[in-house]
Amino acid sequence: MRQNGIHHITAIAGPARRNLDFYTQTLGLRLVKKTVNFDDPSTYHFYYGDEAGQPGTILTFFPWEHAAPGRLGVGETQETVFRVPEGSLGYWMHRLVEKGVPHEVPAKRFGETVLAFKDPDGMRLAIVAVPAIGNEPAWSDGEIPAEHAIRGFHSASLLLARAAPTGAILTDVFGFTEVAREGSVVRYKAGDTALGGIVDLREAGDFLHGRPGAGTVHHIAFRAASDAVQAEMVDKLLRNHGIRTTEQKDRDYFRAVYFREPGGLLFEIATDDPGFEVDEPSTSLGQSLKLPRFLEPSRGEIEAVLPKVA
């Protein structure tokens, strides 16, 4: 069965060291790739995920040391949501308190218990307690017990003036189906995809537009199993919705095309292959700085201007 759903989510952050510490130490994600922004190699591009960096687990950041704070508004990803086993929510509440992480009281959404919190840049995150996932593989570096570790994305919540046009892209192009409504939120699900298989659209009407900056999501990427599947999606976007994508860009770990969806968000379609082990073994993912071939001749100059993180 074709796997649809979220491939990765990319956000903007402030200081690189602070970002790295929060996501690897406080949340216990694995740094699966340390590279640079291909379009601005003076800044890092960090990829966090599970042990192998599976699609549906990858949260990435462009950390600019002096990035101005962004502002949440329509046309943006409102919240990035992780999965944990049902019995682990108490552990995470205690951990957030212990680490001084701003958080809300647990709440019910679509029958699930959700713990919302923010990262050091104010990015909106949440953890959802999901039953029957305790036996799924989990990455642990030893500080967070494997039985409580995050197990990829549960969902992403998008804030929109109108939900229907974006919903049409999710269903027609990306293989999602509307499964529920709760207040102003419409939930879409990608079949039986476990990792990153849910997108919630929150309709806000005539609300303030977002402003990019630290703590905001830059783009959300959806999965394509192959170049051929990606090409089908590109064709359907143009044929059925009149939307053109960029040309395909080689990001070394996937091949990507980009477009603005009707609500104003930047969407990406990313291939599942070749993955993050293409330039380093799984045992040492994220340990050394990896550069695309076209930047390798400038490694010395790039390393000289990047902040020291480890």
C-alpha positions in Angstrom: 0.0 0.0 0.0 1.3 3.4 -0.9 2.3 5.4 2.2 1.1 8.9 2.3 1.3 11.5 5.0 3.9 14.0 6.3 7.5 13.4 5.2 9.1 16.2 7.3 8.4 19.6 8.8 11.0 22.5 8.6 11.0 25.4 10.9 13.1 28.5 11.8 15.0 28.8 15.0 17.3 31.1 16.9 20.7 30.1 18.3 21.8 26.7 17.0 23.2 25.4 20.3 20.0 26.1 22.1 17.9 24.4 19.4 20.2 21.4 19.4 20.1 21.0 23.2 16.3 21.3 23.4 15.5 18.7 20.7 18.1 16.1 21.4 18.3 16.5 25.2 14.9 17.8 26.5 12.8 15.9 23.9 15.3 13.1 23.2 15.1 13.1 19.4 18.1 11.9 17.4 20.1 14.3 15.4 20.1 12.3 12.1 21.8 14.9 9.9 23.9 18.0 10.5 24.3 19.9 7.3 23.7 23.5 6.0 21.0 25.4 4.4 21.8 24.7 0.7 20.6 28.2 -0.2 22.4 29.9 2.7 25.4 27.8 3.8 26.3 30.3 6.5 23.6 28.6 8.7 23.0 25.0 9.7 20.2 22.7 8.7 19.5 20.2 11.5 17.4 17.1 11.0 15.9 15.4 14.1 14.0 12.2 14.0 14.0 8.5 15.1 16.9 6.2 14.9 16.9 5.8 11.1 15.3 9.1 10.2 12.1 7.6 8.8 9.7 9.8 6.9 7.0 10.9 9.4 9.5 11.5 12.2 11.7 14.3 10.8 11.6 17.8 12.2 14.2 20.1 10.7 15.4 23.6 11.5 17.3 26.5 10.0 18.8 28.1 13.1 19.8 31.7 12.6 21.7 33.1 15.6 19.9 36.5 15.5 16.6 35.5 13.9 13.7 37.8 14.9 10.7 36.2 16.5 7.9 35.2 14.1 4.2 35.7 14.7 1.6 33.0 14.4 -1.3 33.8 12.0 -3.4 32.4 9.2 -1.4 30.8 6.4 0.9 29.0 8.8 1.4 25.7 10.6 0.0 26.3 14.0 1.2 23.3 15.9 3.5 20.3 15.4 2.4 17.2 17.3 4.4 14.1 18.4 3.2 10.6 19.4 4.0 8.9 22.7 2.6 5.7 24.3 -0.6 6.2 26.2 1.0 5.5 29.6 3.8 8.1 29.0 1.9 11.4 29.3 2.6 11.6 33.1 6.3 11.1 32.4 6.3 14.0 29.9 4.3 16.3 32.1 6.9 15.8 34.9 9.8 16.2 32.4 8.5 19.5 31.0 8.1 20.8 34.6 11.6 19.6 35.5 13.1 21.3 32.4 11.2 24.6 32.9 9.4 24.2 29.5 6.2 26.4 29.2 3.2 24.1 28.8 -0.6 23.9 29.1 -2.7 21.6 31.1 -3.6 18.3 29.2 -6.7 18.7 27.1 -8.9 16.4 25.0 -9.0 16.8 21.2 -10.9 14.3 19.0 -11.0 12.0 22.0 -7.2 12.0 22.5 -5.3 13.5 25.4 -2.9 16.3 24.3 -0.1 18.1 26.1 0.8 21.4 24.4 4.0 23.2 25.0 6.6 25.6 23.4 10.2 25.3 22.5 12.7 28.0 23.4 11.8 30.1 20.3 8.1 29.9 21.1 7.3 27.2 18.4 4.0 25.5 19.3 4.4 21.8 19.9 2.3 19.1 21.5 2.5 15.4 22.6 -0.5 13.1 22.1 -1.0 9.9 24.1 -1.7 7.1 21.5 -2.8 3.6 22.6 -1.1 0.4 21.5 2.2 2.0 20.2 4.3 0.9 23.2 6.0 -1.9 21.2 7.0 0.3 18.3 10.7 0.9 17.9 11.9 4.0 19.8 15.1 5.9 19.8 16.7 6.5 23.2 20.1 7.9 24.0 19.7 6.7 27.6 18.4 9.8 29.3 14.7 9.3 28.3 13.6 5.7 28.8 12.7 4.0 25.5 9.3 3.1 26.8 8.5 6.9 27.0 10.4 8.1 24.0 8.7 10.1 21.2 7.6 7.9 18.3 7.4 10.3 15.3 4.7 12.7 14.3 1.1 12.4 15.2 -0.1 15.3 13.2 0.3 18.9 12.1 -2.3 21.6 12.7 -2.6 24.4 10.0 -4.3 27.7 10.6 -6.2 28.9 7.6 -8.8 31.6 6.6 -10.7 28.8 4.9 -10.2 25.1 5.3 -11.9 23.7 2.2 -9.4 24.8 -0.6 -6.5 23.3 1.4 -8.6 20.2 2.2 -9.1 19.7 -1.5 -5.3 19.5 -2.0 -4.9 17.0 0.9 -7.6 14.7 -0.5 -7.1 14.9 -4.2 -3.3 15.1 -4.3 -1.9 13.6 -1.1 -4.4 10.8 -0.5 -6.0 12.1 2.8 -9.6 11.7 3.7 -11.7 13.9 6.0 -12.5 11.8 9.1 -13.9 14.2 11.8 -14.8 17.7 12.7 -14.6 19.4 16.1 -15.5 23.0 16.4 -13.6 25.0 13.7 -11.1 22.1 13.1 -11.4 19.6 10.3 -9.3 16.4 10.7 -7.8 14.6 7.6 -6.2 11.2 7.8 -3.9 9.4 5.3 -5.3 5.9 5.4 -3.6 3.7 7.9 -0.3 5.7 7.9 0.9 5.7 11.5 3.7 8.3 11.3 2.5 11.8 10.3 -0.8 10.5 9.0 -3.0 13.3 10.3 -3.4 16.9 9.3 -5.9 19.2 11.2 -7.2 22.3 9.4 -8.3 25.1 11.8 -10.5 27.7 10.0 -9.9 31.1 11.5 -11.7 33.4 9.0 -10.4 37.0 8.8 -7.6 36.7 11.3 -4.2 38.2 11.4 -1.7 36.8 8.9 1.5 35.1 10.2 5.0 36.6 10.0 7.9 34.3 9.4 10.7 34.2 12.0 12.1 32.2 14.8 9.5 29.8 16.3 7.5 29.5 13.0 7.3 26.7 10.5 8.9 27.4 7.1 7.2 24.5 5.2 5.6 21.2 5.6 6.6 18.3 3.3 4.4 15.4 2.2 5.6 12.0 1.1 6.1 10.6 -2.4 7.2 7.0 -2.6 9.2 7.7 -5.7 10.0 10.2 -8.5 7.1 8.7 -10.5 4.6 9.2 -7.6 5.9 12.8 -7.1 5.4 13.5 -10.9 1.8 12.2 -10.6 1.2 14.6 -7.8 2.8 17.5 -9.7 0.6 16.7 -12.7 -2.6 16.5 -10.6 -1.8 19.9 -8.9 -1.6 21.6 -12.3 -4.4 19.7 -14.0 -7.0 19.8 -11.2 -6.0 22.9 -9.2 -4.1 25.1 -11.6 -1.1 25.1 -9.3 2.5 24.9 -10.6 5.4 23.6 -8.6 9.1 24.4 -8.7 11.4 22.2 -10.7 12.7 19.2 -8.8 15.5 20.0 -6.4 18.0 17.5 -5.2 18.3 17.8 -1.4 20.7 14.8 -1.2 18.5 12.9 1.2 15.3 13.3 -0.9 14.2 15.1 -4.1 11.8 17.9 -3.6 9.3 20.2 -5.4 7.6 23.2 -3.7 4.4 25.1 -4.1 2.1 27.5 -2.3 -1.2 25.9 -1.4 -4.4 27.9 -1.6 -4.2 29.0 2.1 -0.8 30.5 1.7 1.4 27.8 3.3 4.5 26.5 1.5 4.1 22.8 0.8 6.8 20.4 -0.4 6.6 17.0 -2.0 9.6 14.9 -0.9 10.6 11.5 -2.1 11.2 8.8 0.5 14.5 7.8 -1.0 17.5 7.9 -0.8 17.2 8.6 2.9 19.8 9.7 5.5 22.2 6.8 5.3 23.3 7.8 1.8 26.4 9.6 3.1 27.1 8.1 6.5 26.3 4.9 8.3 23.3 4.6 10.6 25.6 4.2 13.7 27.1 7.7 13.2 24.2 9.7 11.8 24.4 13.4 12.6 27.9 13.3 14.1 29.8 15.1 11.4 29.0 18.1 9.1 27.8 16.9 5.8 27.8 19.2 2.7 26.4 18.8 -0.7 28.9 18.1 -3.5 28.7 21.7 -4.8 29.6 23.1 -1.5 32.4 20.7 -0.5 35.2 22.9 -2.1 34.1 25.7 0.3 34.1 23.5 3.4 36.8 25.5 5.1 35.1 28.8 4.7 31.7 27.4 5.7 33.0 25.7 8.9 34.8 29.0 9.8 31.5 31.0 9.9 29.1 28.3 11.4 28.5 28.6 15.2 30.4 26.0 17.2 27.9 23.4 18.5 29.8 20.3 19.3 
